Amino acid sequence: MKKAAKSILKDLKQGKDKKDRVMLYLDRDVRMQLKQFCSGEEIRMSDLVQRLIEKFLTEINER
């Protein structure tokens, strides 16, 4: 696992709670893989999705 991914997982396990609800539709297979991964890491799926979106937006804005 890459260093960035490990740091994201570490941050997620610490938790943050200033959140708004957003509906997100995922392919069933993708959702199941995500759910299994998050269960194994003991993190919430919504937290992981949020961090992935944050990283994506950061990279896009740096271009």
C-alpha positions in Angstrom: 0.0 0.0 0.0 1.3 3.4 -0.9 2.4 5.9 1.8 -0.4 8.3 0.9 -3.0 5.6 1.3 -1.6 4.6 4.7 -1.8 8.2 5.9 -5.4 8.5 4.8 -6.4 5.4 6.7 -4.6 6.6 9.8 -6.4 10.0 9.6 -9.8 8.3 9.1 -9.4 6.1 12.2 -9.0 9.3 14.3 -12.3 10.6 13.0 -13.8 14.0 12.3 -17.5 14.9 12.7 -18.5 18.1 10.9 -20.4 16.5 8.0 -23.3 17.1 5.7 -25.3 14.3 4.1 -24.8 13.7 0.4 -26.3 11.0 -1.7 -23.9 8.9 -3.7 -24.7 6.1 -6.1 -22.1 3.4 -6.7 -22.0 0.2 -8.7 -22.9 -2.7 -6.5 -19.6 -4.5 -7.0 -17.7 -1.4 -6.2 -19.8 -0.7 -3.1 -19.3 -4.3 -1.8 -15.5 -4.1 -2.3 -15.5 -0.7 -0.5 -17.6 -2.1 2.3 -15.4 -5.1 2.8 -12.3 -3.0 2.8 -13.7 -0.5 5.3 -14.9 -3.3 7.6 -11.5 -4.8 7.7 -9.9 -1.4 8.4 -12.6 -0.4 10.9 -13.4 2.9 9.2 -16.6 4.3 7.8 -17.2 4.2 4.1 -18.3 7.8 4.1 -15.0 8.9 5.7 -13.0 7.1 3.1 -15.0 8.5 0.2 -14.7 12.0 1.6 -10.9 11.7 1.8 -10.6 10.3 -1.7 -12.7 13.2 -3.0 -10.5 15.7 -1.1 -7.3 14.2 -2.5 -8.8 14.3 -6.0 -9.8 17.9 -5.7 -6.4 18.9 -4.3 -4.6 17.2 -7.2 -6.9 18.8 -9.8 -6.5 22.3 -8.3 -2.7 21.9 -8.3 -2.6 21.5 -12.1 
